[in-house]
Amino acid sequence: MTKLTAPTVEGQLEEIEFIKKARELAGKIGEIKIAMLTTTDAAGKLQSRPMYTFKIEDDGIIWMFASKDSQKVSNITANPQVLLNYSQPDTDLYIVVRGTAMISDDPVKIEELWSDRYKAWFPYGKTDPNLCLLKISPDEAEYWDTPDLLVSQIISLVKNTLSGKPYLEGENKKINF
């Protein structure tokens, strides 16, 4: 259970609302471990690459390991606005997270997240001088969650066609942090 830190009731209510949003996002992302991280290079071009993400806690932060000498770290240093795309096509779930990234060398967090499987990218382990963390604070998330059963999609399509209303697939929601 997360301990509330705000000194006022109003502040604690804001914290609770934030935690609810973080948990909703974490629940949607669930077991999707890979996100496409999009950054902007010096020329203003968008660059995307797959990145492993860790479980989102109540603070809403999305953590990733990165190499200090990588293009993504240079891009984030120049422009911290990033976009993360998650997808799970087998269940028709798609999530986009817009956020602000920063580079972190926090040894406590590195220790917490480290596993020897990352030695493939960081051969000197958790003390690799090239290892850093991307700390992404979500500003906004949006998801599209459509029914994964073809039958339910067909029933919804027929129902909406007969009623003269447009076909709306599943749930689309924005979460503002």
Secondary structure, 3 states (H helix, E strand, C coil): CCCCCCCCHHHHHHHHHHHHHHHHHHHHHCCCCEEEEEEECCCCCEEEEEEECCCCCCCCCEEEEEECCCHHHHHHHHCCEEEEEEEEHHHCEEEEEEEEEEEECCHHHHHHHCCHHHHHCCCCHHHCCCEEEEEEEEEEEEEEECCCCHHHHHHHHHHHHHHCCCCCCCEEEEEEC
